Amino acid sequence: MSKAERLIEMMITINAKKDFTAGELAEEFSVSKRTILRDLQELEQAGFPIYSEVGAAGGYHILKERILPPIVFSENEAKAIFFACQALEFYRDLPFEQETISVLKKFLNCLPLDVQNSIMQIQNKVVFWVPDRHCDSPMLKSMFQIAVSRHAATIRYSSTYSERTRTIIPVGLYAMNGLWYCPAYCTSAKQIRVFRVDRIKEILEEKPCPKGKYPVPGSIQEYLEKTEMENDFRVKIQLTDIGVKRCESECLLARGLKTLPTGGGIIDMEINHAALEWVADYLLPFGNNAAVLEPAELTELIQKKIYELYQHYCGS
């Protein structure tokens, strides 16, 4: 094994061990302790975060912010990383916003100039546009850590109609249309509710949650898949050509949209009860470009909203 190969293998081993002695490494790599000490000195000079402690119980340790060992990427793999990161570029808040900027700068500077230019061309020609919602989520990083740690949190939450204190056990986080959402078990409602992270004004308390105490899905993927299957209403909506074009850009309704050879289209799908009011609000500006065929509950909801608007603007 060459010296360069040994140093790379050593970085991988050190990252796995976190705590070690020079003697342990010497035995593992079949070299002298003096050789290991020289190798460790070179790694420290290169910026690898090692610190040593003297004495009988001493040895070497890795700092909390460890540096990962080098990884070799092909040109297309490097482009794929930048392409994936670009999907997050227009989100106002990210759990690792500063770290994302830092790692991309470091990565880009290590690439050959022609590959850098190629990546710049990709960035100039392809973009994952996310609407700017003008909603800051200052609690995003904290909620991310709470969800990953499987802790409970007492939050001050500002809903559409009021501001309340709630204790929640997050399932996880997901982003959609420029906003971050946190499905969580609410101890006061005794069921899972979806909280918008930008509406979490303050985290009052965080504490470990006993495993199995609350009916919380094991992963955010499990929750989302289950939500798609648990639908309460079958929705059928007749659309004109204008209505079709407007619905094509909305991810929820576009799933059930079918265009017709004769013109226009129809939405035929199932949705859960929580989405019914959202659909009513979304369809309200469509006017006669949309006609609800079923369910009756959706028609009644739209009628109620139209009446409230009439009373607001035309009522005496």
C-alpha positions as CSV (number, residue, x, y, z in Angstrom):
1,M,0.0,0.0,0.0
2,S,1.4,3.4,-1.0
3,K,1.6,6.3,1.4
4,A,-1.2,8.2,-0.3
5,E,-3.5,5.1,-0.2
6,R,-2.6,4.6,3.5
7,L,-3.5,8.2,4.3
8,I,-6.9,7.9,2.6
9,E,-7.6,4.5,4.4
10,M,-6.5,6.1,7.6
11,M,-9.0,9.0,7.3
12,I,-11.8,6.5,6.6
13,T,-10.7,4.4,9.7
14,I,-10.4,7.5,11.9
15,N,-13.8,8.7,11.0
16,A,-15.3,5.4,11.9
17,K,-13.4,5.1,15.2
18,K,-13.6,8.7,16.5
19,D,-11.2,7.7,19.4
20,F,-8.0,5.7,18.9
21,T,-4.3,5.4,19.8
22,A,-1.3,5.5,17.5
23,G,-0.5,1.9,18.6
24,E,-3.9,0.7,17.4
25,L,-3.4,2.3,14.0
26,A,0.1,0.9,13.7
27,E,-1.1,-2.6,14.3
28,E,-4.0,-2.2,12.0
29,F,-1.9,-0.9,9.1
30,S,1.1,-3.1,9.8
31,V,3.6,-0.2,10.0
32,S,5.7,1.2,12.9
33,K,4.2,3.6,15.5
34,R,6.7,6.3,14.3
35,T,5.3,6.0,10.8
36,I,1.7,6.4,12.1
37,L,2.8,9.5,14.1
38,R,4.2,11.1,11.0
39,D,1.0,10.3,9.1
40,L,-1.1,11.8,11.8
41,Q,1.0,14.9,11.8
42,E,0.5,15.3,8.0
43,L,-3.2,14.8,8.4
44,E,-3.3,17.5,11.1
45,Q,-1.4,19.9,8.9
46,A,-3.8,19.2,6.0
47,G,-6.7,20.3,8.3
48,F,-8.0,17.0,9.5
49,P,-9.7,17.7,12.9
50,I,-7.6,15.5,15.2
51,Y,-6.6,16.4,18.8
52,S,-4.4,14.4,21.2
53,E,-4.5,13.9,25.0
54,V,-1.4,12.8,26.9
55,G,-1.3,10.5,29.9
56,A,-2.2,6.9,30.6
57,A,-5.8,7.3,29.3
58,G,-4.7,9.5,26.5
59,G,-4.9,9.0,22.7
60,Y,-6.3,10.7,19.7
61,H,-9.9,12.0,19.1
62,I,-11.9,13.5,16.3
63,L,-13.5,16.9,16.8
64,K,-17.3,17.1,16.6
65,E,-17.2,18.7,13.1
66,R,-15.4,15.9,11.4
67,I,-14.0,16.1,7.8
68,L,-15.1,13.3,5.6
69,P,-12.5,11.3,3.6
70,P,-11.9,12.3,0.0
71,I,-14.3,10.8,-2.6
72,V,-13.6,10.5,-6.3
73,F,-16.4,11.7,-8.7
74,S,-16.7,11.3,-12.4
75,E,-17.5,14.5,-14.4
76,N,-21.2,13.5,-14.8
77,E,-21.4,12.7,-11.1
78,A,-20.1,16.1,-10.2
79,K,-22.7,17.7,-12.6
80,A,-25.4,15.6,-11.0
81,I,-24.6,16.9,-7.5
82,F,-24.8,20.6,-8.7
83,F,-28.0,19.7,-10.6
84,A,-29.6,18.3,-7.5
85,C,-28.5,21.2,-5.3
86,Q,-29.9,23.6,-7.8
87,A,-33.4,22.3,-7.0
88,L,-33.1,23.9,-3.6
89,E,-31.7,27.2,-4.7
90,F,-35.0,29.2,-4.7
91,Y,-36.2,28.0,-1.3
92,R,-36.1,30.9,1.1
93,D,-35.0,28.7,4.0
94,L,-33.1,25.5,4.2
95,P,-32.0,23.4,7.3
96,F,-28.3,23.7,6.1
97,E,-28.4,26.9,4.1
98,Q,-24.9,28.2,4.9
99,E,-23.3,24.7,4.7
100,T,-24.9,24.2,1.3
101,I,-23.3,27.4,0.0
102,S,-20.0,26.5,1.6
103,V,-19.8,22.9,0.2
104,L,-20.7,23.9,-3.3
105,K,-18.0,26.6,-3.3
106,K,-15.4,24.1,-2.1
107,F,-16.5,21.5,-4.5
108,L,-16.6,23.8,-7.5
109,N,-13.1,25.2,-6.8
110,C,-11.7,21.6,-6.9
111,L,-13.0,20.8,-10.3
112,P,-11.1,21.4,-13.6
113,L,-11.9,24.7,-15.3
114,D,-13.7,23.1,-18.3
115,V,-16.0,21.2,-15.9
116,Q,-16.7,24.4,-13.9
117,N,-17.7,26.1,-17.2
118,S,-19.9,23.2,-18.1
119,I,-21.7,23.4,-14.7
120,M,-22.2,27.2,-15.2
121,Q,-23.8,26.5,-18.5
122,I,-26.2,24.0,-16.8
123,Q,-27.1,26.7,-14.2
124,N,-27.7,29.3,-16.9
125,K,-30.0,27.1,-18.9
126,V,-31.9,24.9,-16.4
127,V,-33.7,26.0,-13.2
128,F,-36.1,24.4,-10.7
129,W,-38.3,27.4,-10.1
130,V,-40.0,27.6,-6.8
131,P,-42.5,30.5,-6.1
132,D,-41.3,33.1,-3.6
133,R,-43.8,32.9,-0.8
134,H,-42.2,35.8,1.2
135,C,-42.6,33.6,4.2
136,D,-39.5,33.2,6.4
137,S,-39.1,30.1,8.5
138,P,-36.7,31.0,11.3
139,M,-37.6,27.8,13.2
140,L,-36.8,25.5,10.3
141,K,-33.4,24.3,11.5
142,S,-34.6,23.8,15.0
143,M,-37.7,21.8,13.8
144,F,-35.4,19.8,11.6
145,Q,-33.2,18.8,14.6
146,I,-36.3,18.0,16.7
147,A,-37.8,15.8,14.0
148,V,-34.5,13.9,13.5
149,S,-34.0,13.5,17.2
150,R,-37.6,12.2,17.6
151,H,-38.3,14.7,20.3
152,A,-41.5,16.5,21.4
153,A,-41.8,20.2,21.1
154,T,-44.0,22.8,22.7
155,I,-44.5,25.6,20.2
156,R,-46.3,28.9,19.8
157,Y,-48.2,28.5,16.5
158,S,-50.1,31.1,14.5
159,S,-52.9,29.5,12.6
160,T,-55.3,31.2,10.2
161,Y,-57.6,32.3,12.9
162,S,-55.7,32.3,16.2
163,E,-52.3,31.9,18.0
164,R,-52.0,29.0,20.4
165,T,-49.5,26.9,22.3
166,R,-49.4,23.3,21.2
167,T,-47.2,20.3,22.1
168,I,-46.4,18.2,19.0
169,I,-44.4,15.2,18.1
170,P,-43.1,15.7,14.5
171,V,-43.3,13.0,11.9
172,G,-40.8,14.9,9.8
173,L,-40.6,17.7,7.3
174,Y,-41.5,18.1,3.6
175,A,-41.3,21.0,1.2
176,M,-44.0,21.9,-1.4
177,N,-44.5,24.9,-3.6
178,G,-41.9,27.0,-1.7
179,L,-43.2,26.3,1.8
180,W,-42.1,23.8,4.5
181,Y,-44.6,21.6,6.3
182,C,-44.4,19.6,9.5
183,P,-46.9,16.8,10.0
184,A,-47.0,16.1,13.7
185,Y,-49.1,14.4,16.4
186,C,-50.8,17.2,18.4
187,T,-51.4,16.2,22.0
188,S,-54.4,18.5,22.4
189,A,-56.1,17.4,19.2
190,K,-55.0,13.8,19.8
191,Q,-54.4,13.3,16.1
192,I,-51.8,14.2,13.4
193,R,-52.1,17.7,12.1
194,V,-50.0,19.5,9.4
195,F,-48.2,22.6,10.7
196,R,-46.6,25.2,8.4
197,V,-43.1,25.8,9.6
198,D,-43.2,29.5,8.8
199,R,-46.2,29.9,11.2
200,I,-44.2,28.4,14.1
201,K,-43.3,31.6,16.0
202,E,-41.4,30.1,18.9
203,I,-40.2,26.8,20.4
204,L,-40.9,27.0,24.1
205,E,-39.7,23.6,25.1
206,E,-38.0,20.5,23.6
207,K,-37.8,17.1,25.4
208,P,-37.3,13.4,24.5
209,C,-40.5,11.6,23.6
210,P,-41.0,8.0,24.9
211,K,-40.9,5.6,22.0
212,G,-44.3,4.2,21.1
213,K,-46.3,6.5,23.4
214,Y,-48.0,8.3,20.5
215,P,-49.2,6.9,17.2
216,V,-46.6,8.6,15.0
217,P,-45.5,7.0,11.7
218,G,-41.9,5.9,11.6
219,S,-41.0,8.1,8.6
220,I,-42.3,11.0,6.6
221,Q,-42.5,8.8,3.5
222,E,-44.8,6.4,5.4
223,Y,-47.0,9.3,6.4
224,L,-47.3,10.8,2.9
225,E,-48.0,7.4,1.3
226,K,-50.7,6.7,3.9
227,T,-52.2,10.2,3.4
228,E,-52.6,9.6,-0.3
229,M,-54.5,6.4,0.4
230,E,-56.8,7.8,3.1
231,N,-59.2,9.8,0.9
232,D,-62.7,10.8,2.0
233,F,-64.2,12.4,-1.2
234,R,-64.3,11.6,-4.8
235,V,-64.0,14.8,-6.8
236,K,-65.2,15.3,-10.3
237,I,-64.8,18.7,-11.9
238,Q,-65.6,19.7,-15.5
239,L,-63.1,22.2,-17.0
240,T,-62.9,24.4,-20.0
241,D,-59.7,24.8,-22.0
242,I,-58.8,27.8,-19.8
243,G,-59.6,25.7,-16.7
244,V,-57.4,22.9,-17.9
245,K,-54.4,25.2,-18.4
246,R,-54.8,26.7,-14.9
247,C,-55.0,23.2,-13.2
248,E,-52.0,21.8,-15.1
249,S,-49.7,23.9,-12.9
250,E,-51.2,22.8,-9.6
251,C,-49.6,19.6,-8.4
252,L,-52.5,18.3,-6.3
253,L,-55.3,18.6,-9.0
254,A,-53.0,17.9,-11.9
255,R,-52.7,14.3,-10.7
256,G,-56.4,13.6,-11.5
257,L,-56.6,15.8,-14.6
258,K,-57.5,14.3,-18.0
259,T,-57.9,16.4,-21.2
260,L,-60.7,15.5,-23.6
261,P,-60.4,15.1,-27.4
262,T,-63.4,17.4,-27.8
263,G,-61.8,20.2,-25.7
264,G,-61.6,21.0,-22.1
265,G,-61.0,18.3,-19.5
266,I,-62.1,16.7,-16.3
267,I,-60.6,16.2,-12.9
268,D,-61.6,12.8,-11.5
269,M,-59.7,11.8,-8.3
270,E,-60.0,11.2,-4.5
271,I,-58.9,13.7,-1.9
272,N,-59.0,13.8,1.9
273,H,-61.3,16.0,4.0
274,A,-58.6,18.4,4.9
275,A,-58.0,19.3,1.3
276,L,-61.7,20.0,0.5
277,E,-61.7,23.6,1.6
278,W,-58.4,24.3,-0.2
279,V,-59.9,23.0,-3.5
280,A,-63.0,25.3,-2.9
281,D,-60.7,28.3,-2.4
282,Y,-58.6,27.3,-5.5
283,L,-61.6,26.9,-7.8
284,L,-63.4,30.1,-6.7
285,P,-61.6,32.4,-9.1
286,F,-62.2,30.0,-12.0
287,G,-65.8,31.3,-12.5
288,N,-67.6,29.4,-15.3
289,N,-64.3,27.7,-16.4
290,A,-64.9,25.0,-13.8
291,A,-68.1,23.1,-12.8
292,V,-68.1,20.8,-9.8
293,L,-70.0,17.6,-10.6
294,E,-69.3,15.9,-7.3
295,P,-69.2,15.8,-4.3
296,A,-72.2,17.9,-3.1
297,E,-70.1,19.0,-0.1
298,L,-67.6,20.8,-2.4
299,T,-70.5,22.6,-4.3
300,E,-72.0,23.7,-1.0
301,L,-68.7,24.9,0.2
302,I,-68.1,27.1,-2.9
303,Q,-71.7,28.4,-2.7
304,K,-71.1,29.4,0.9
305,K,-67.8,31.2,0.0
306,I,-69.6,33.1,-2.9
307,Y,-72.4,34.2,-0.5
308,E,-69.8,35.4,2.0
309,L,-68.0,37.4,-0.7
310,Y,-71.4,38.8,-1.9
311,Q,-72.3,39.9,1.7
312,H,-68.8,41.4,2.1
313,Y,-68.9,43.6,-1.1
314,C,-72.6,44.0,-1.8
315,G,-74.5,43.4,1.4
316,S,-76.1,46.4,3.1
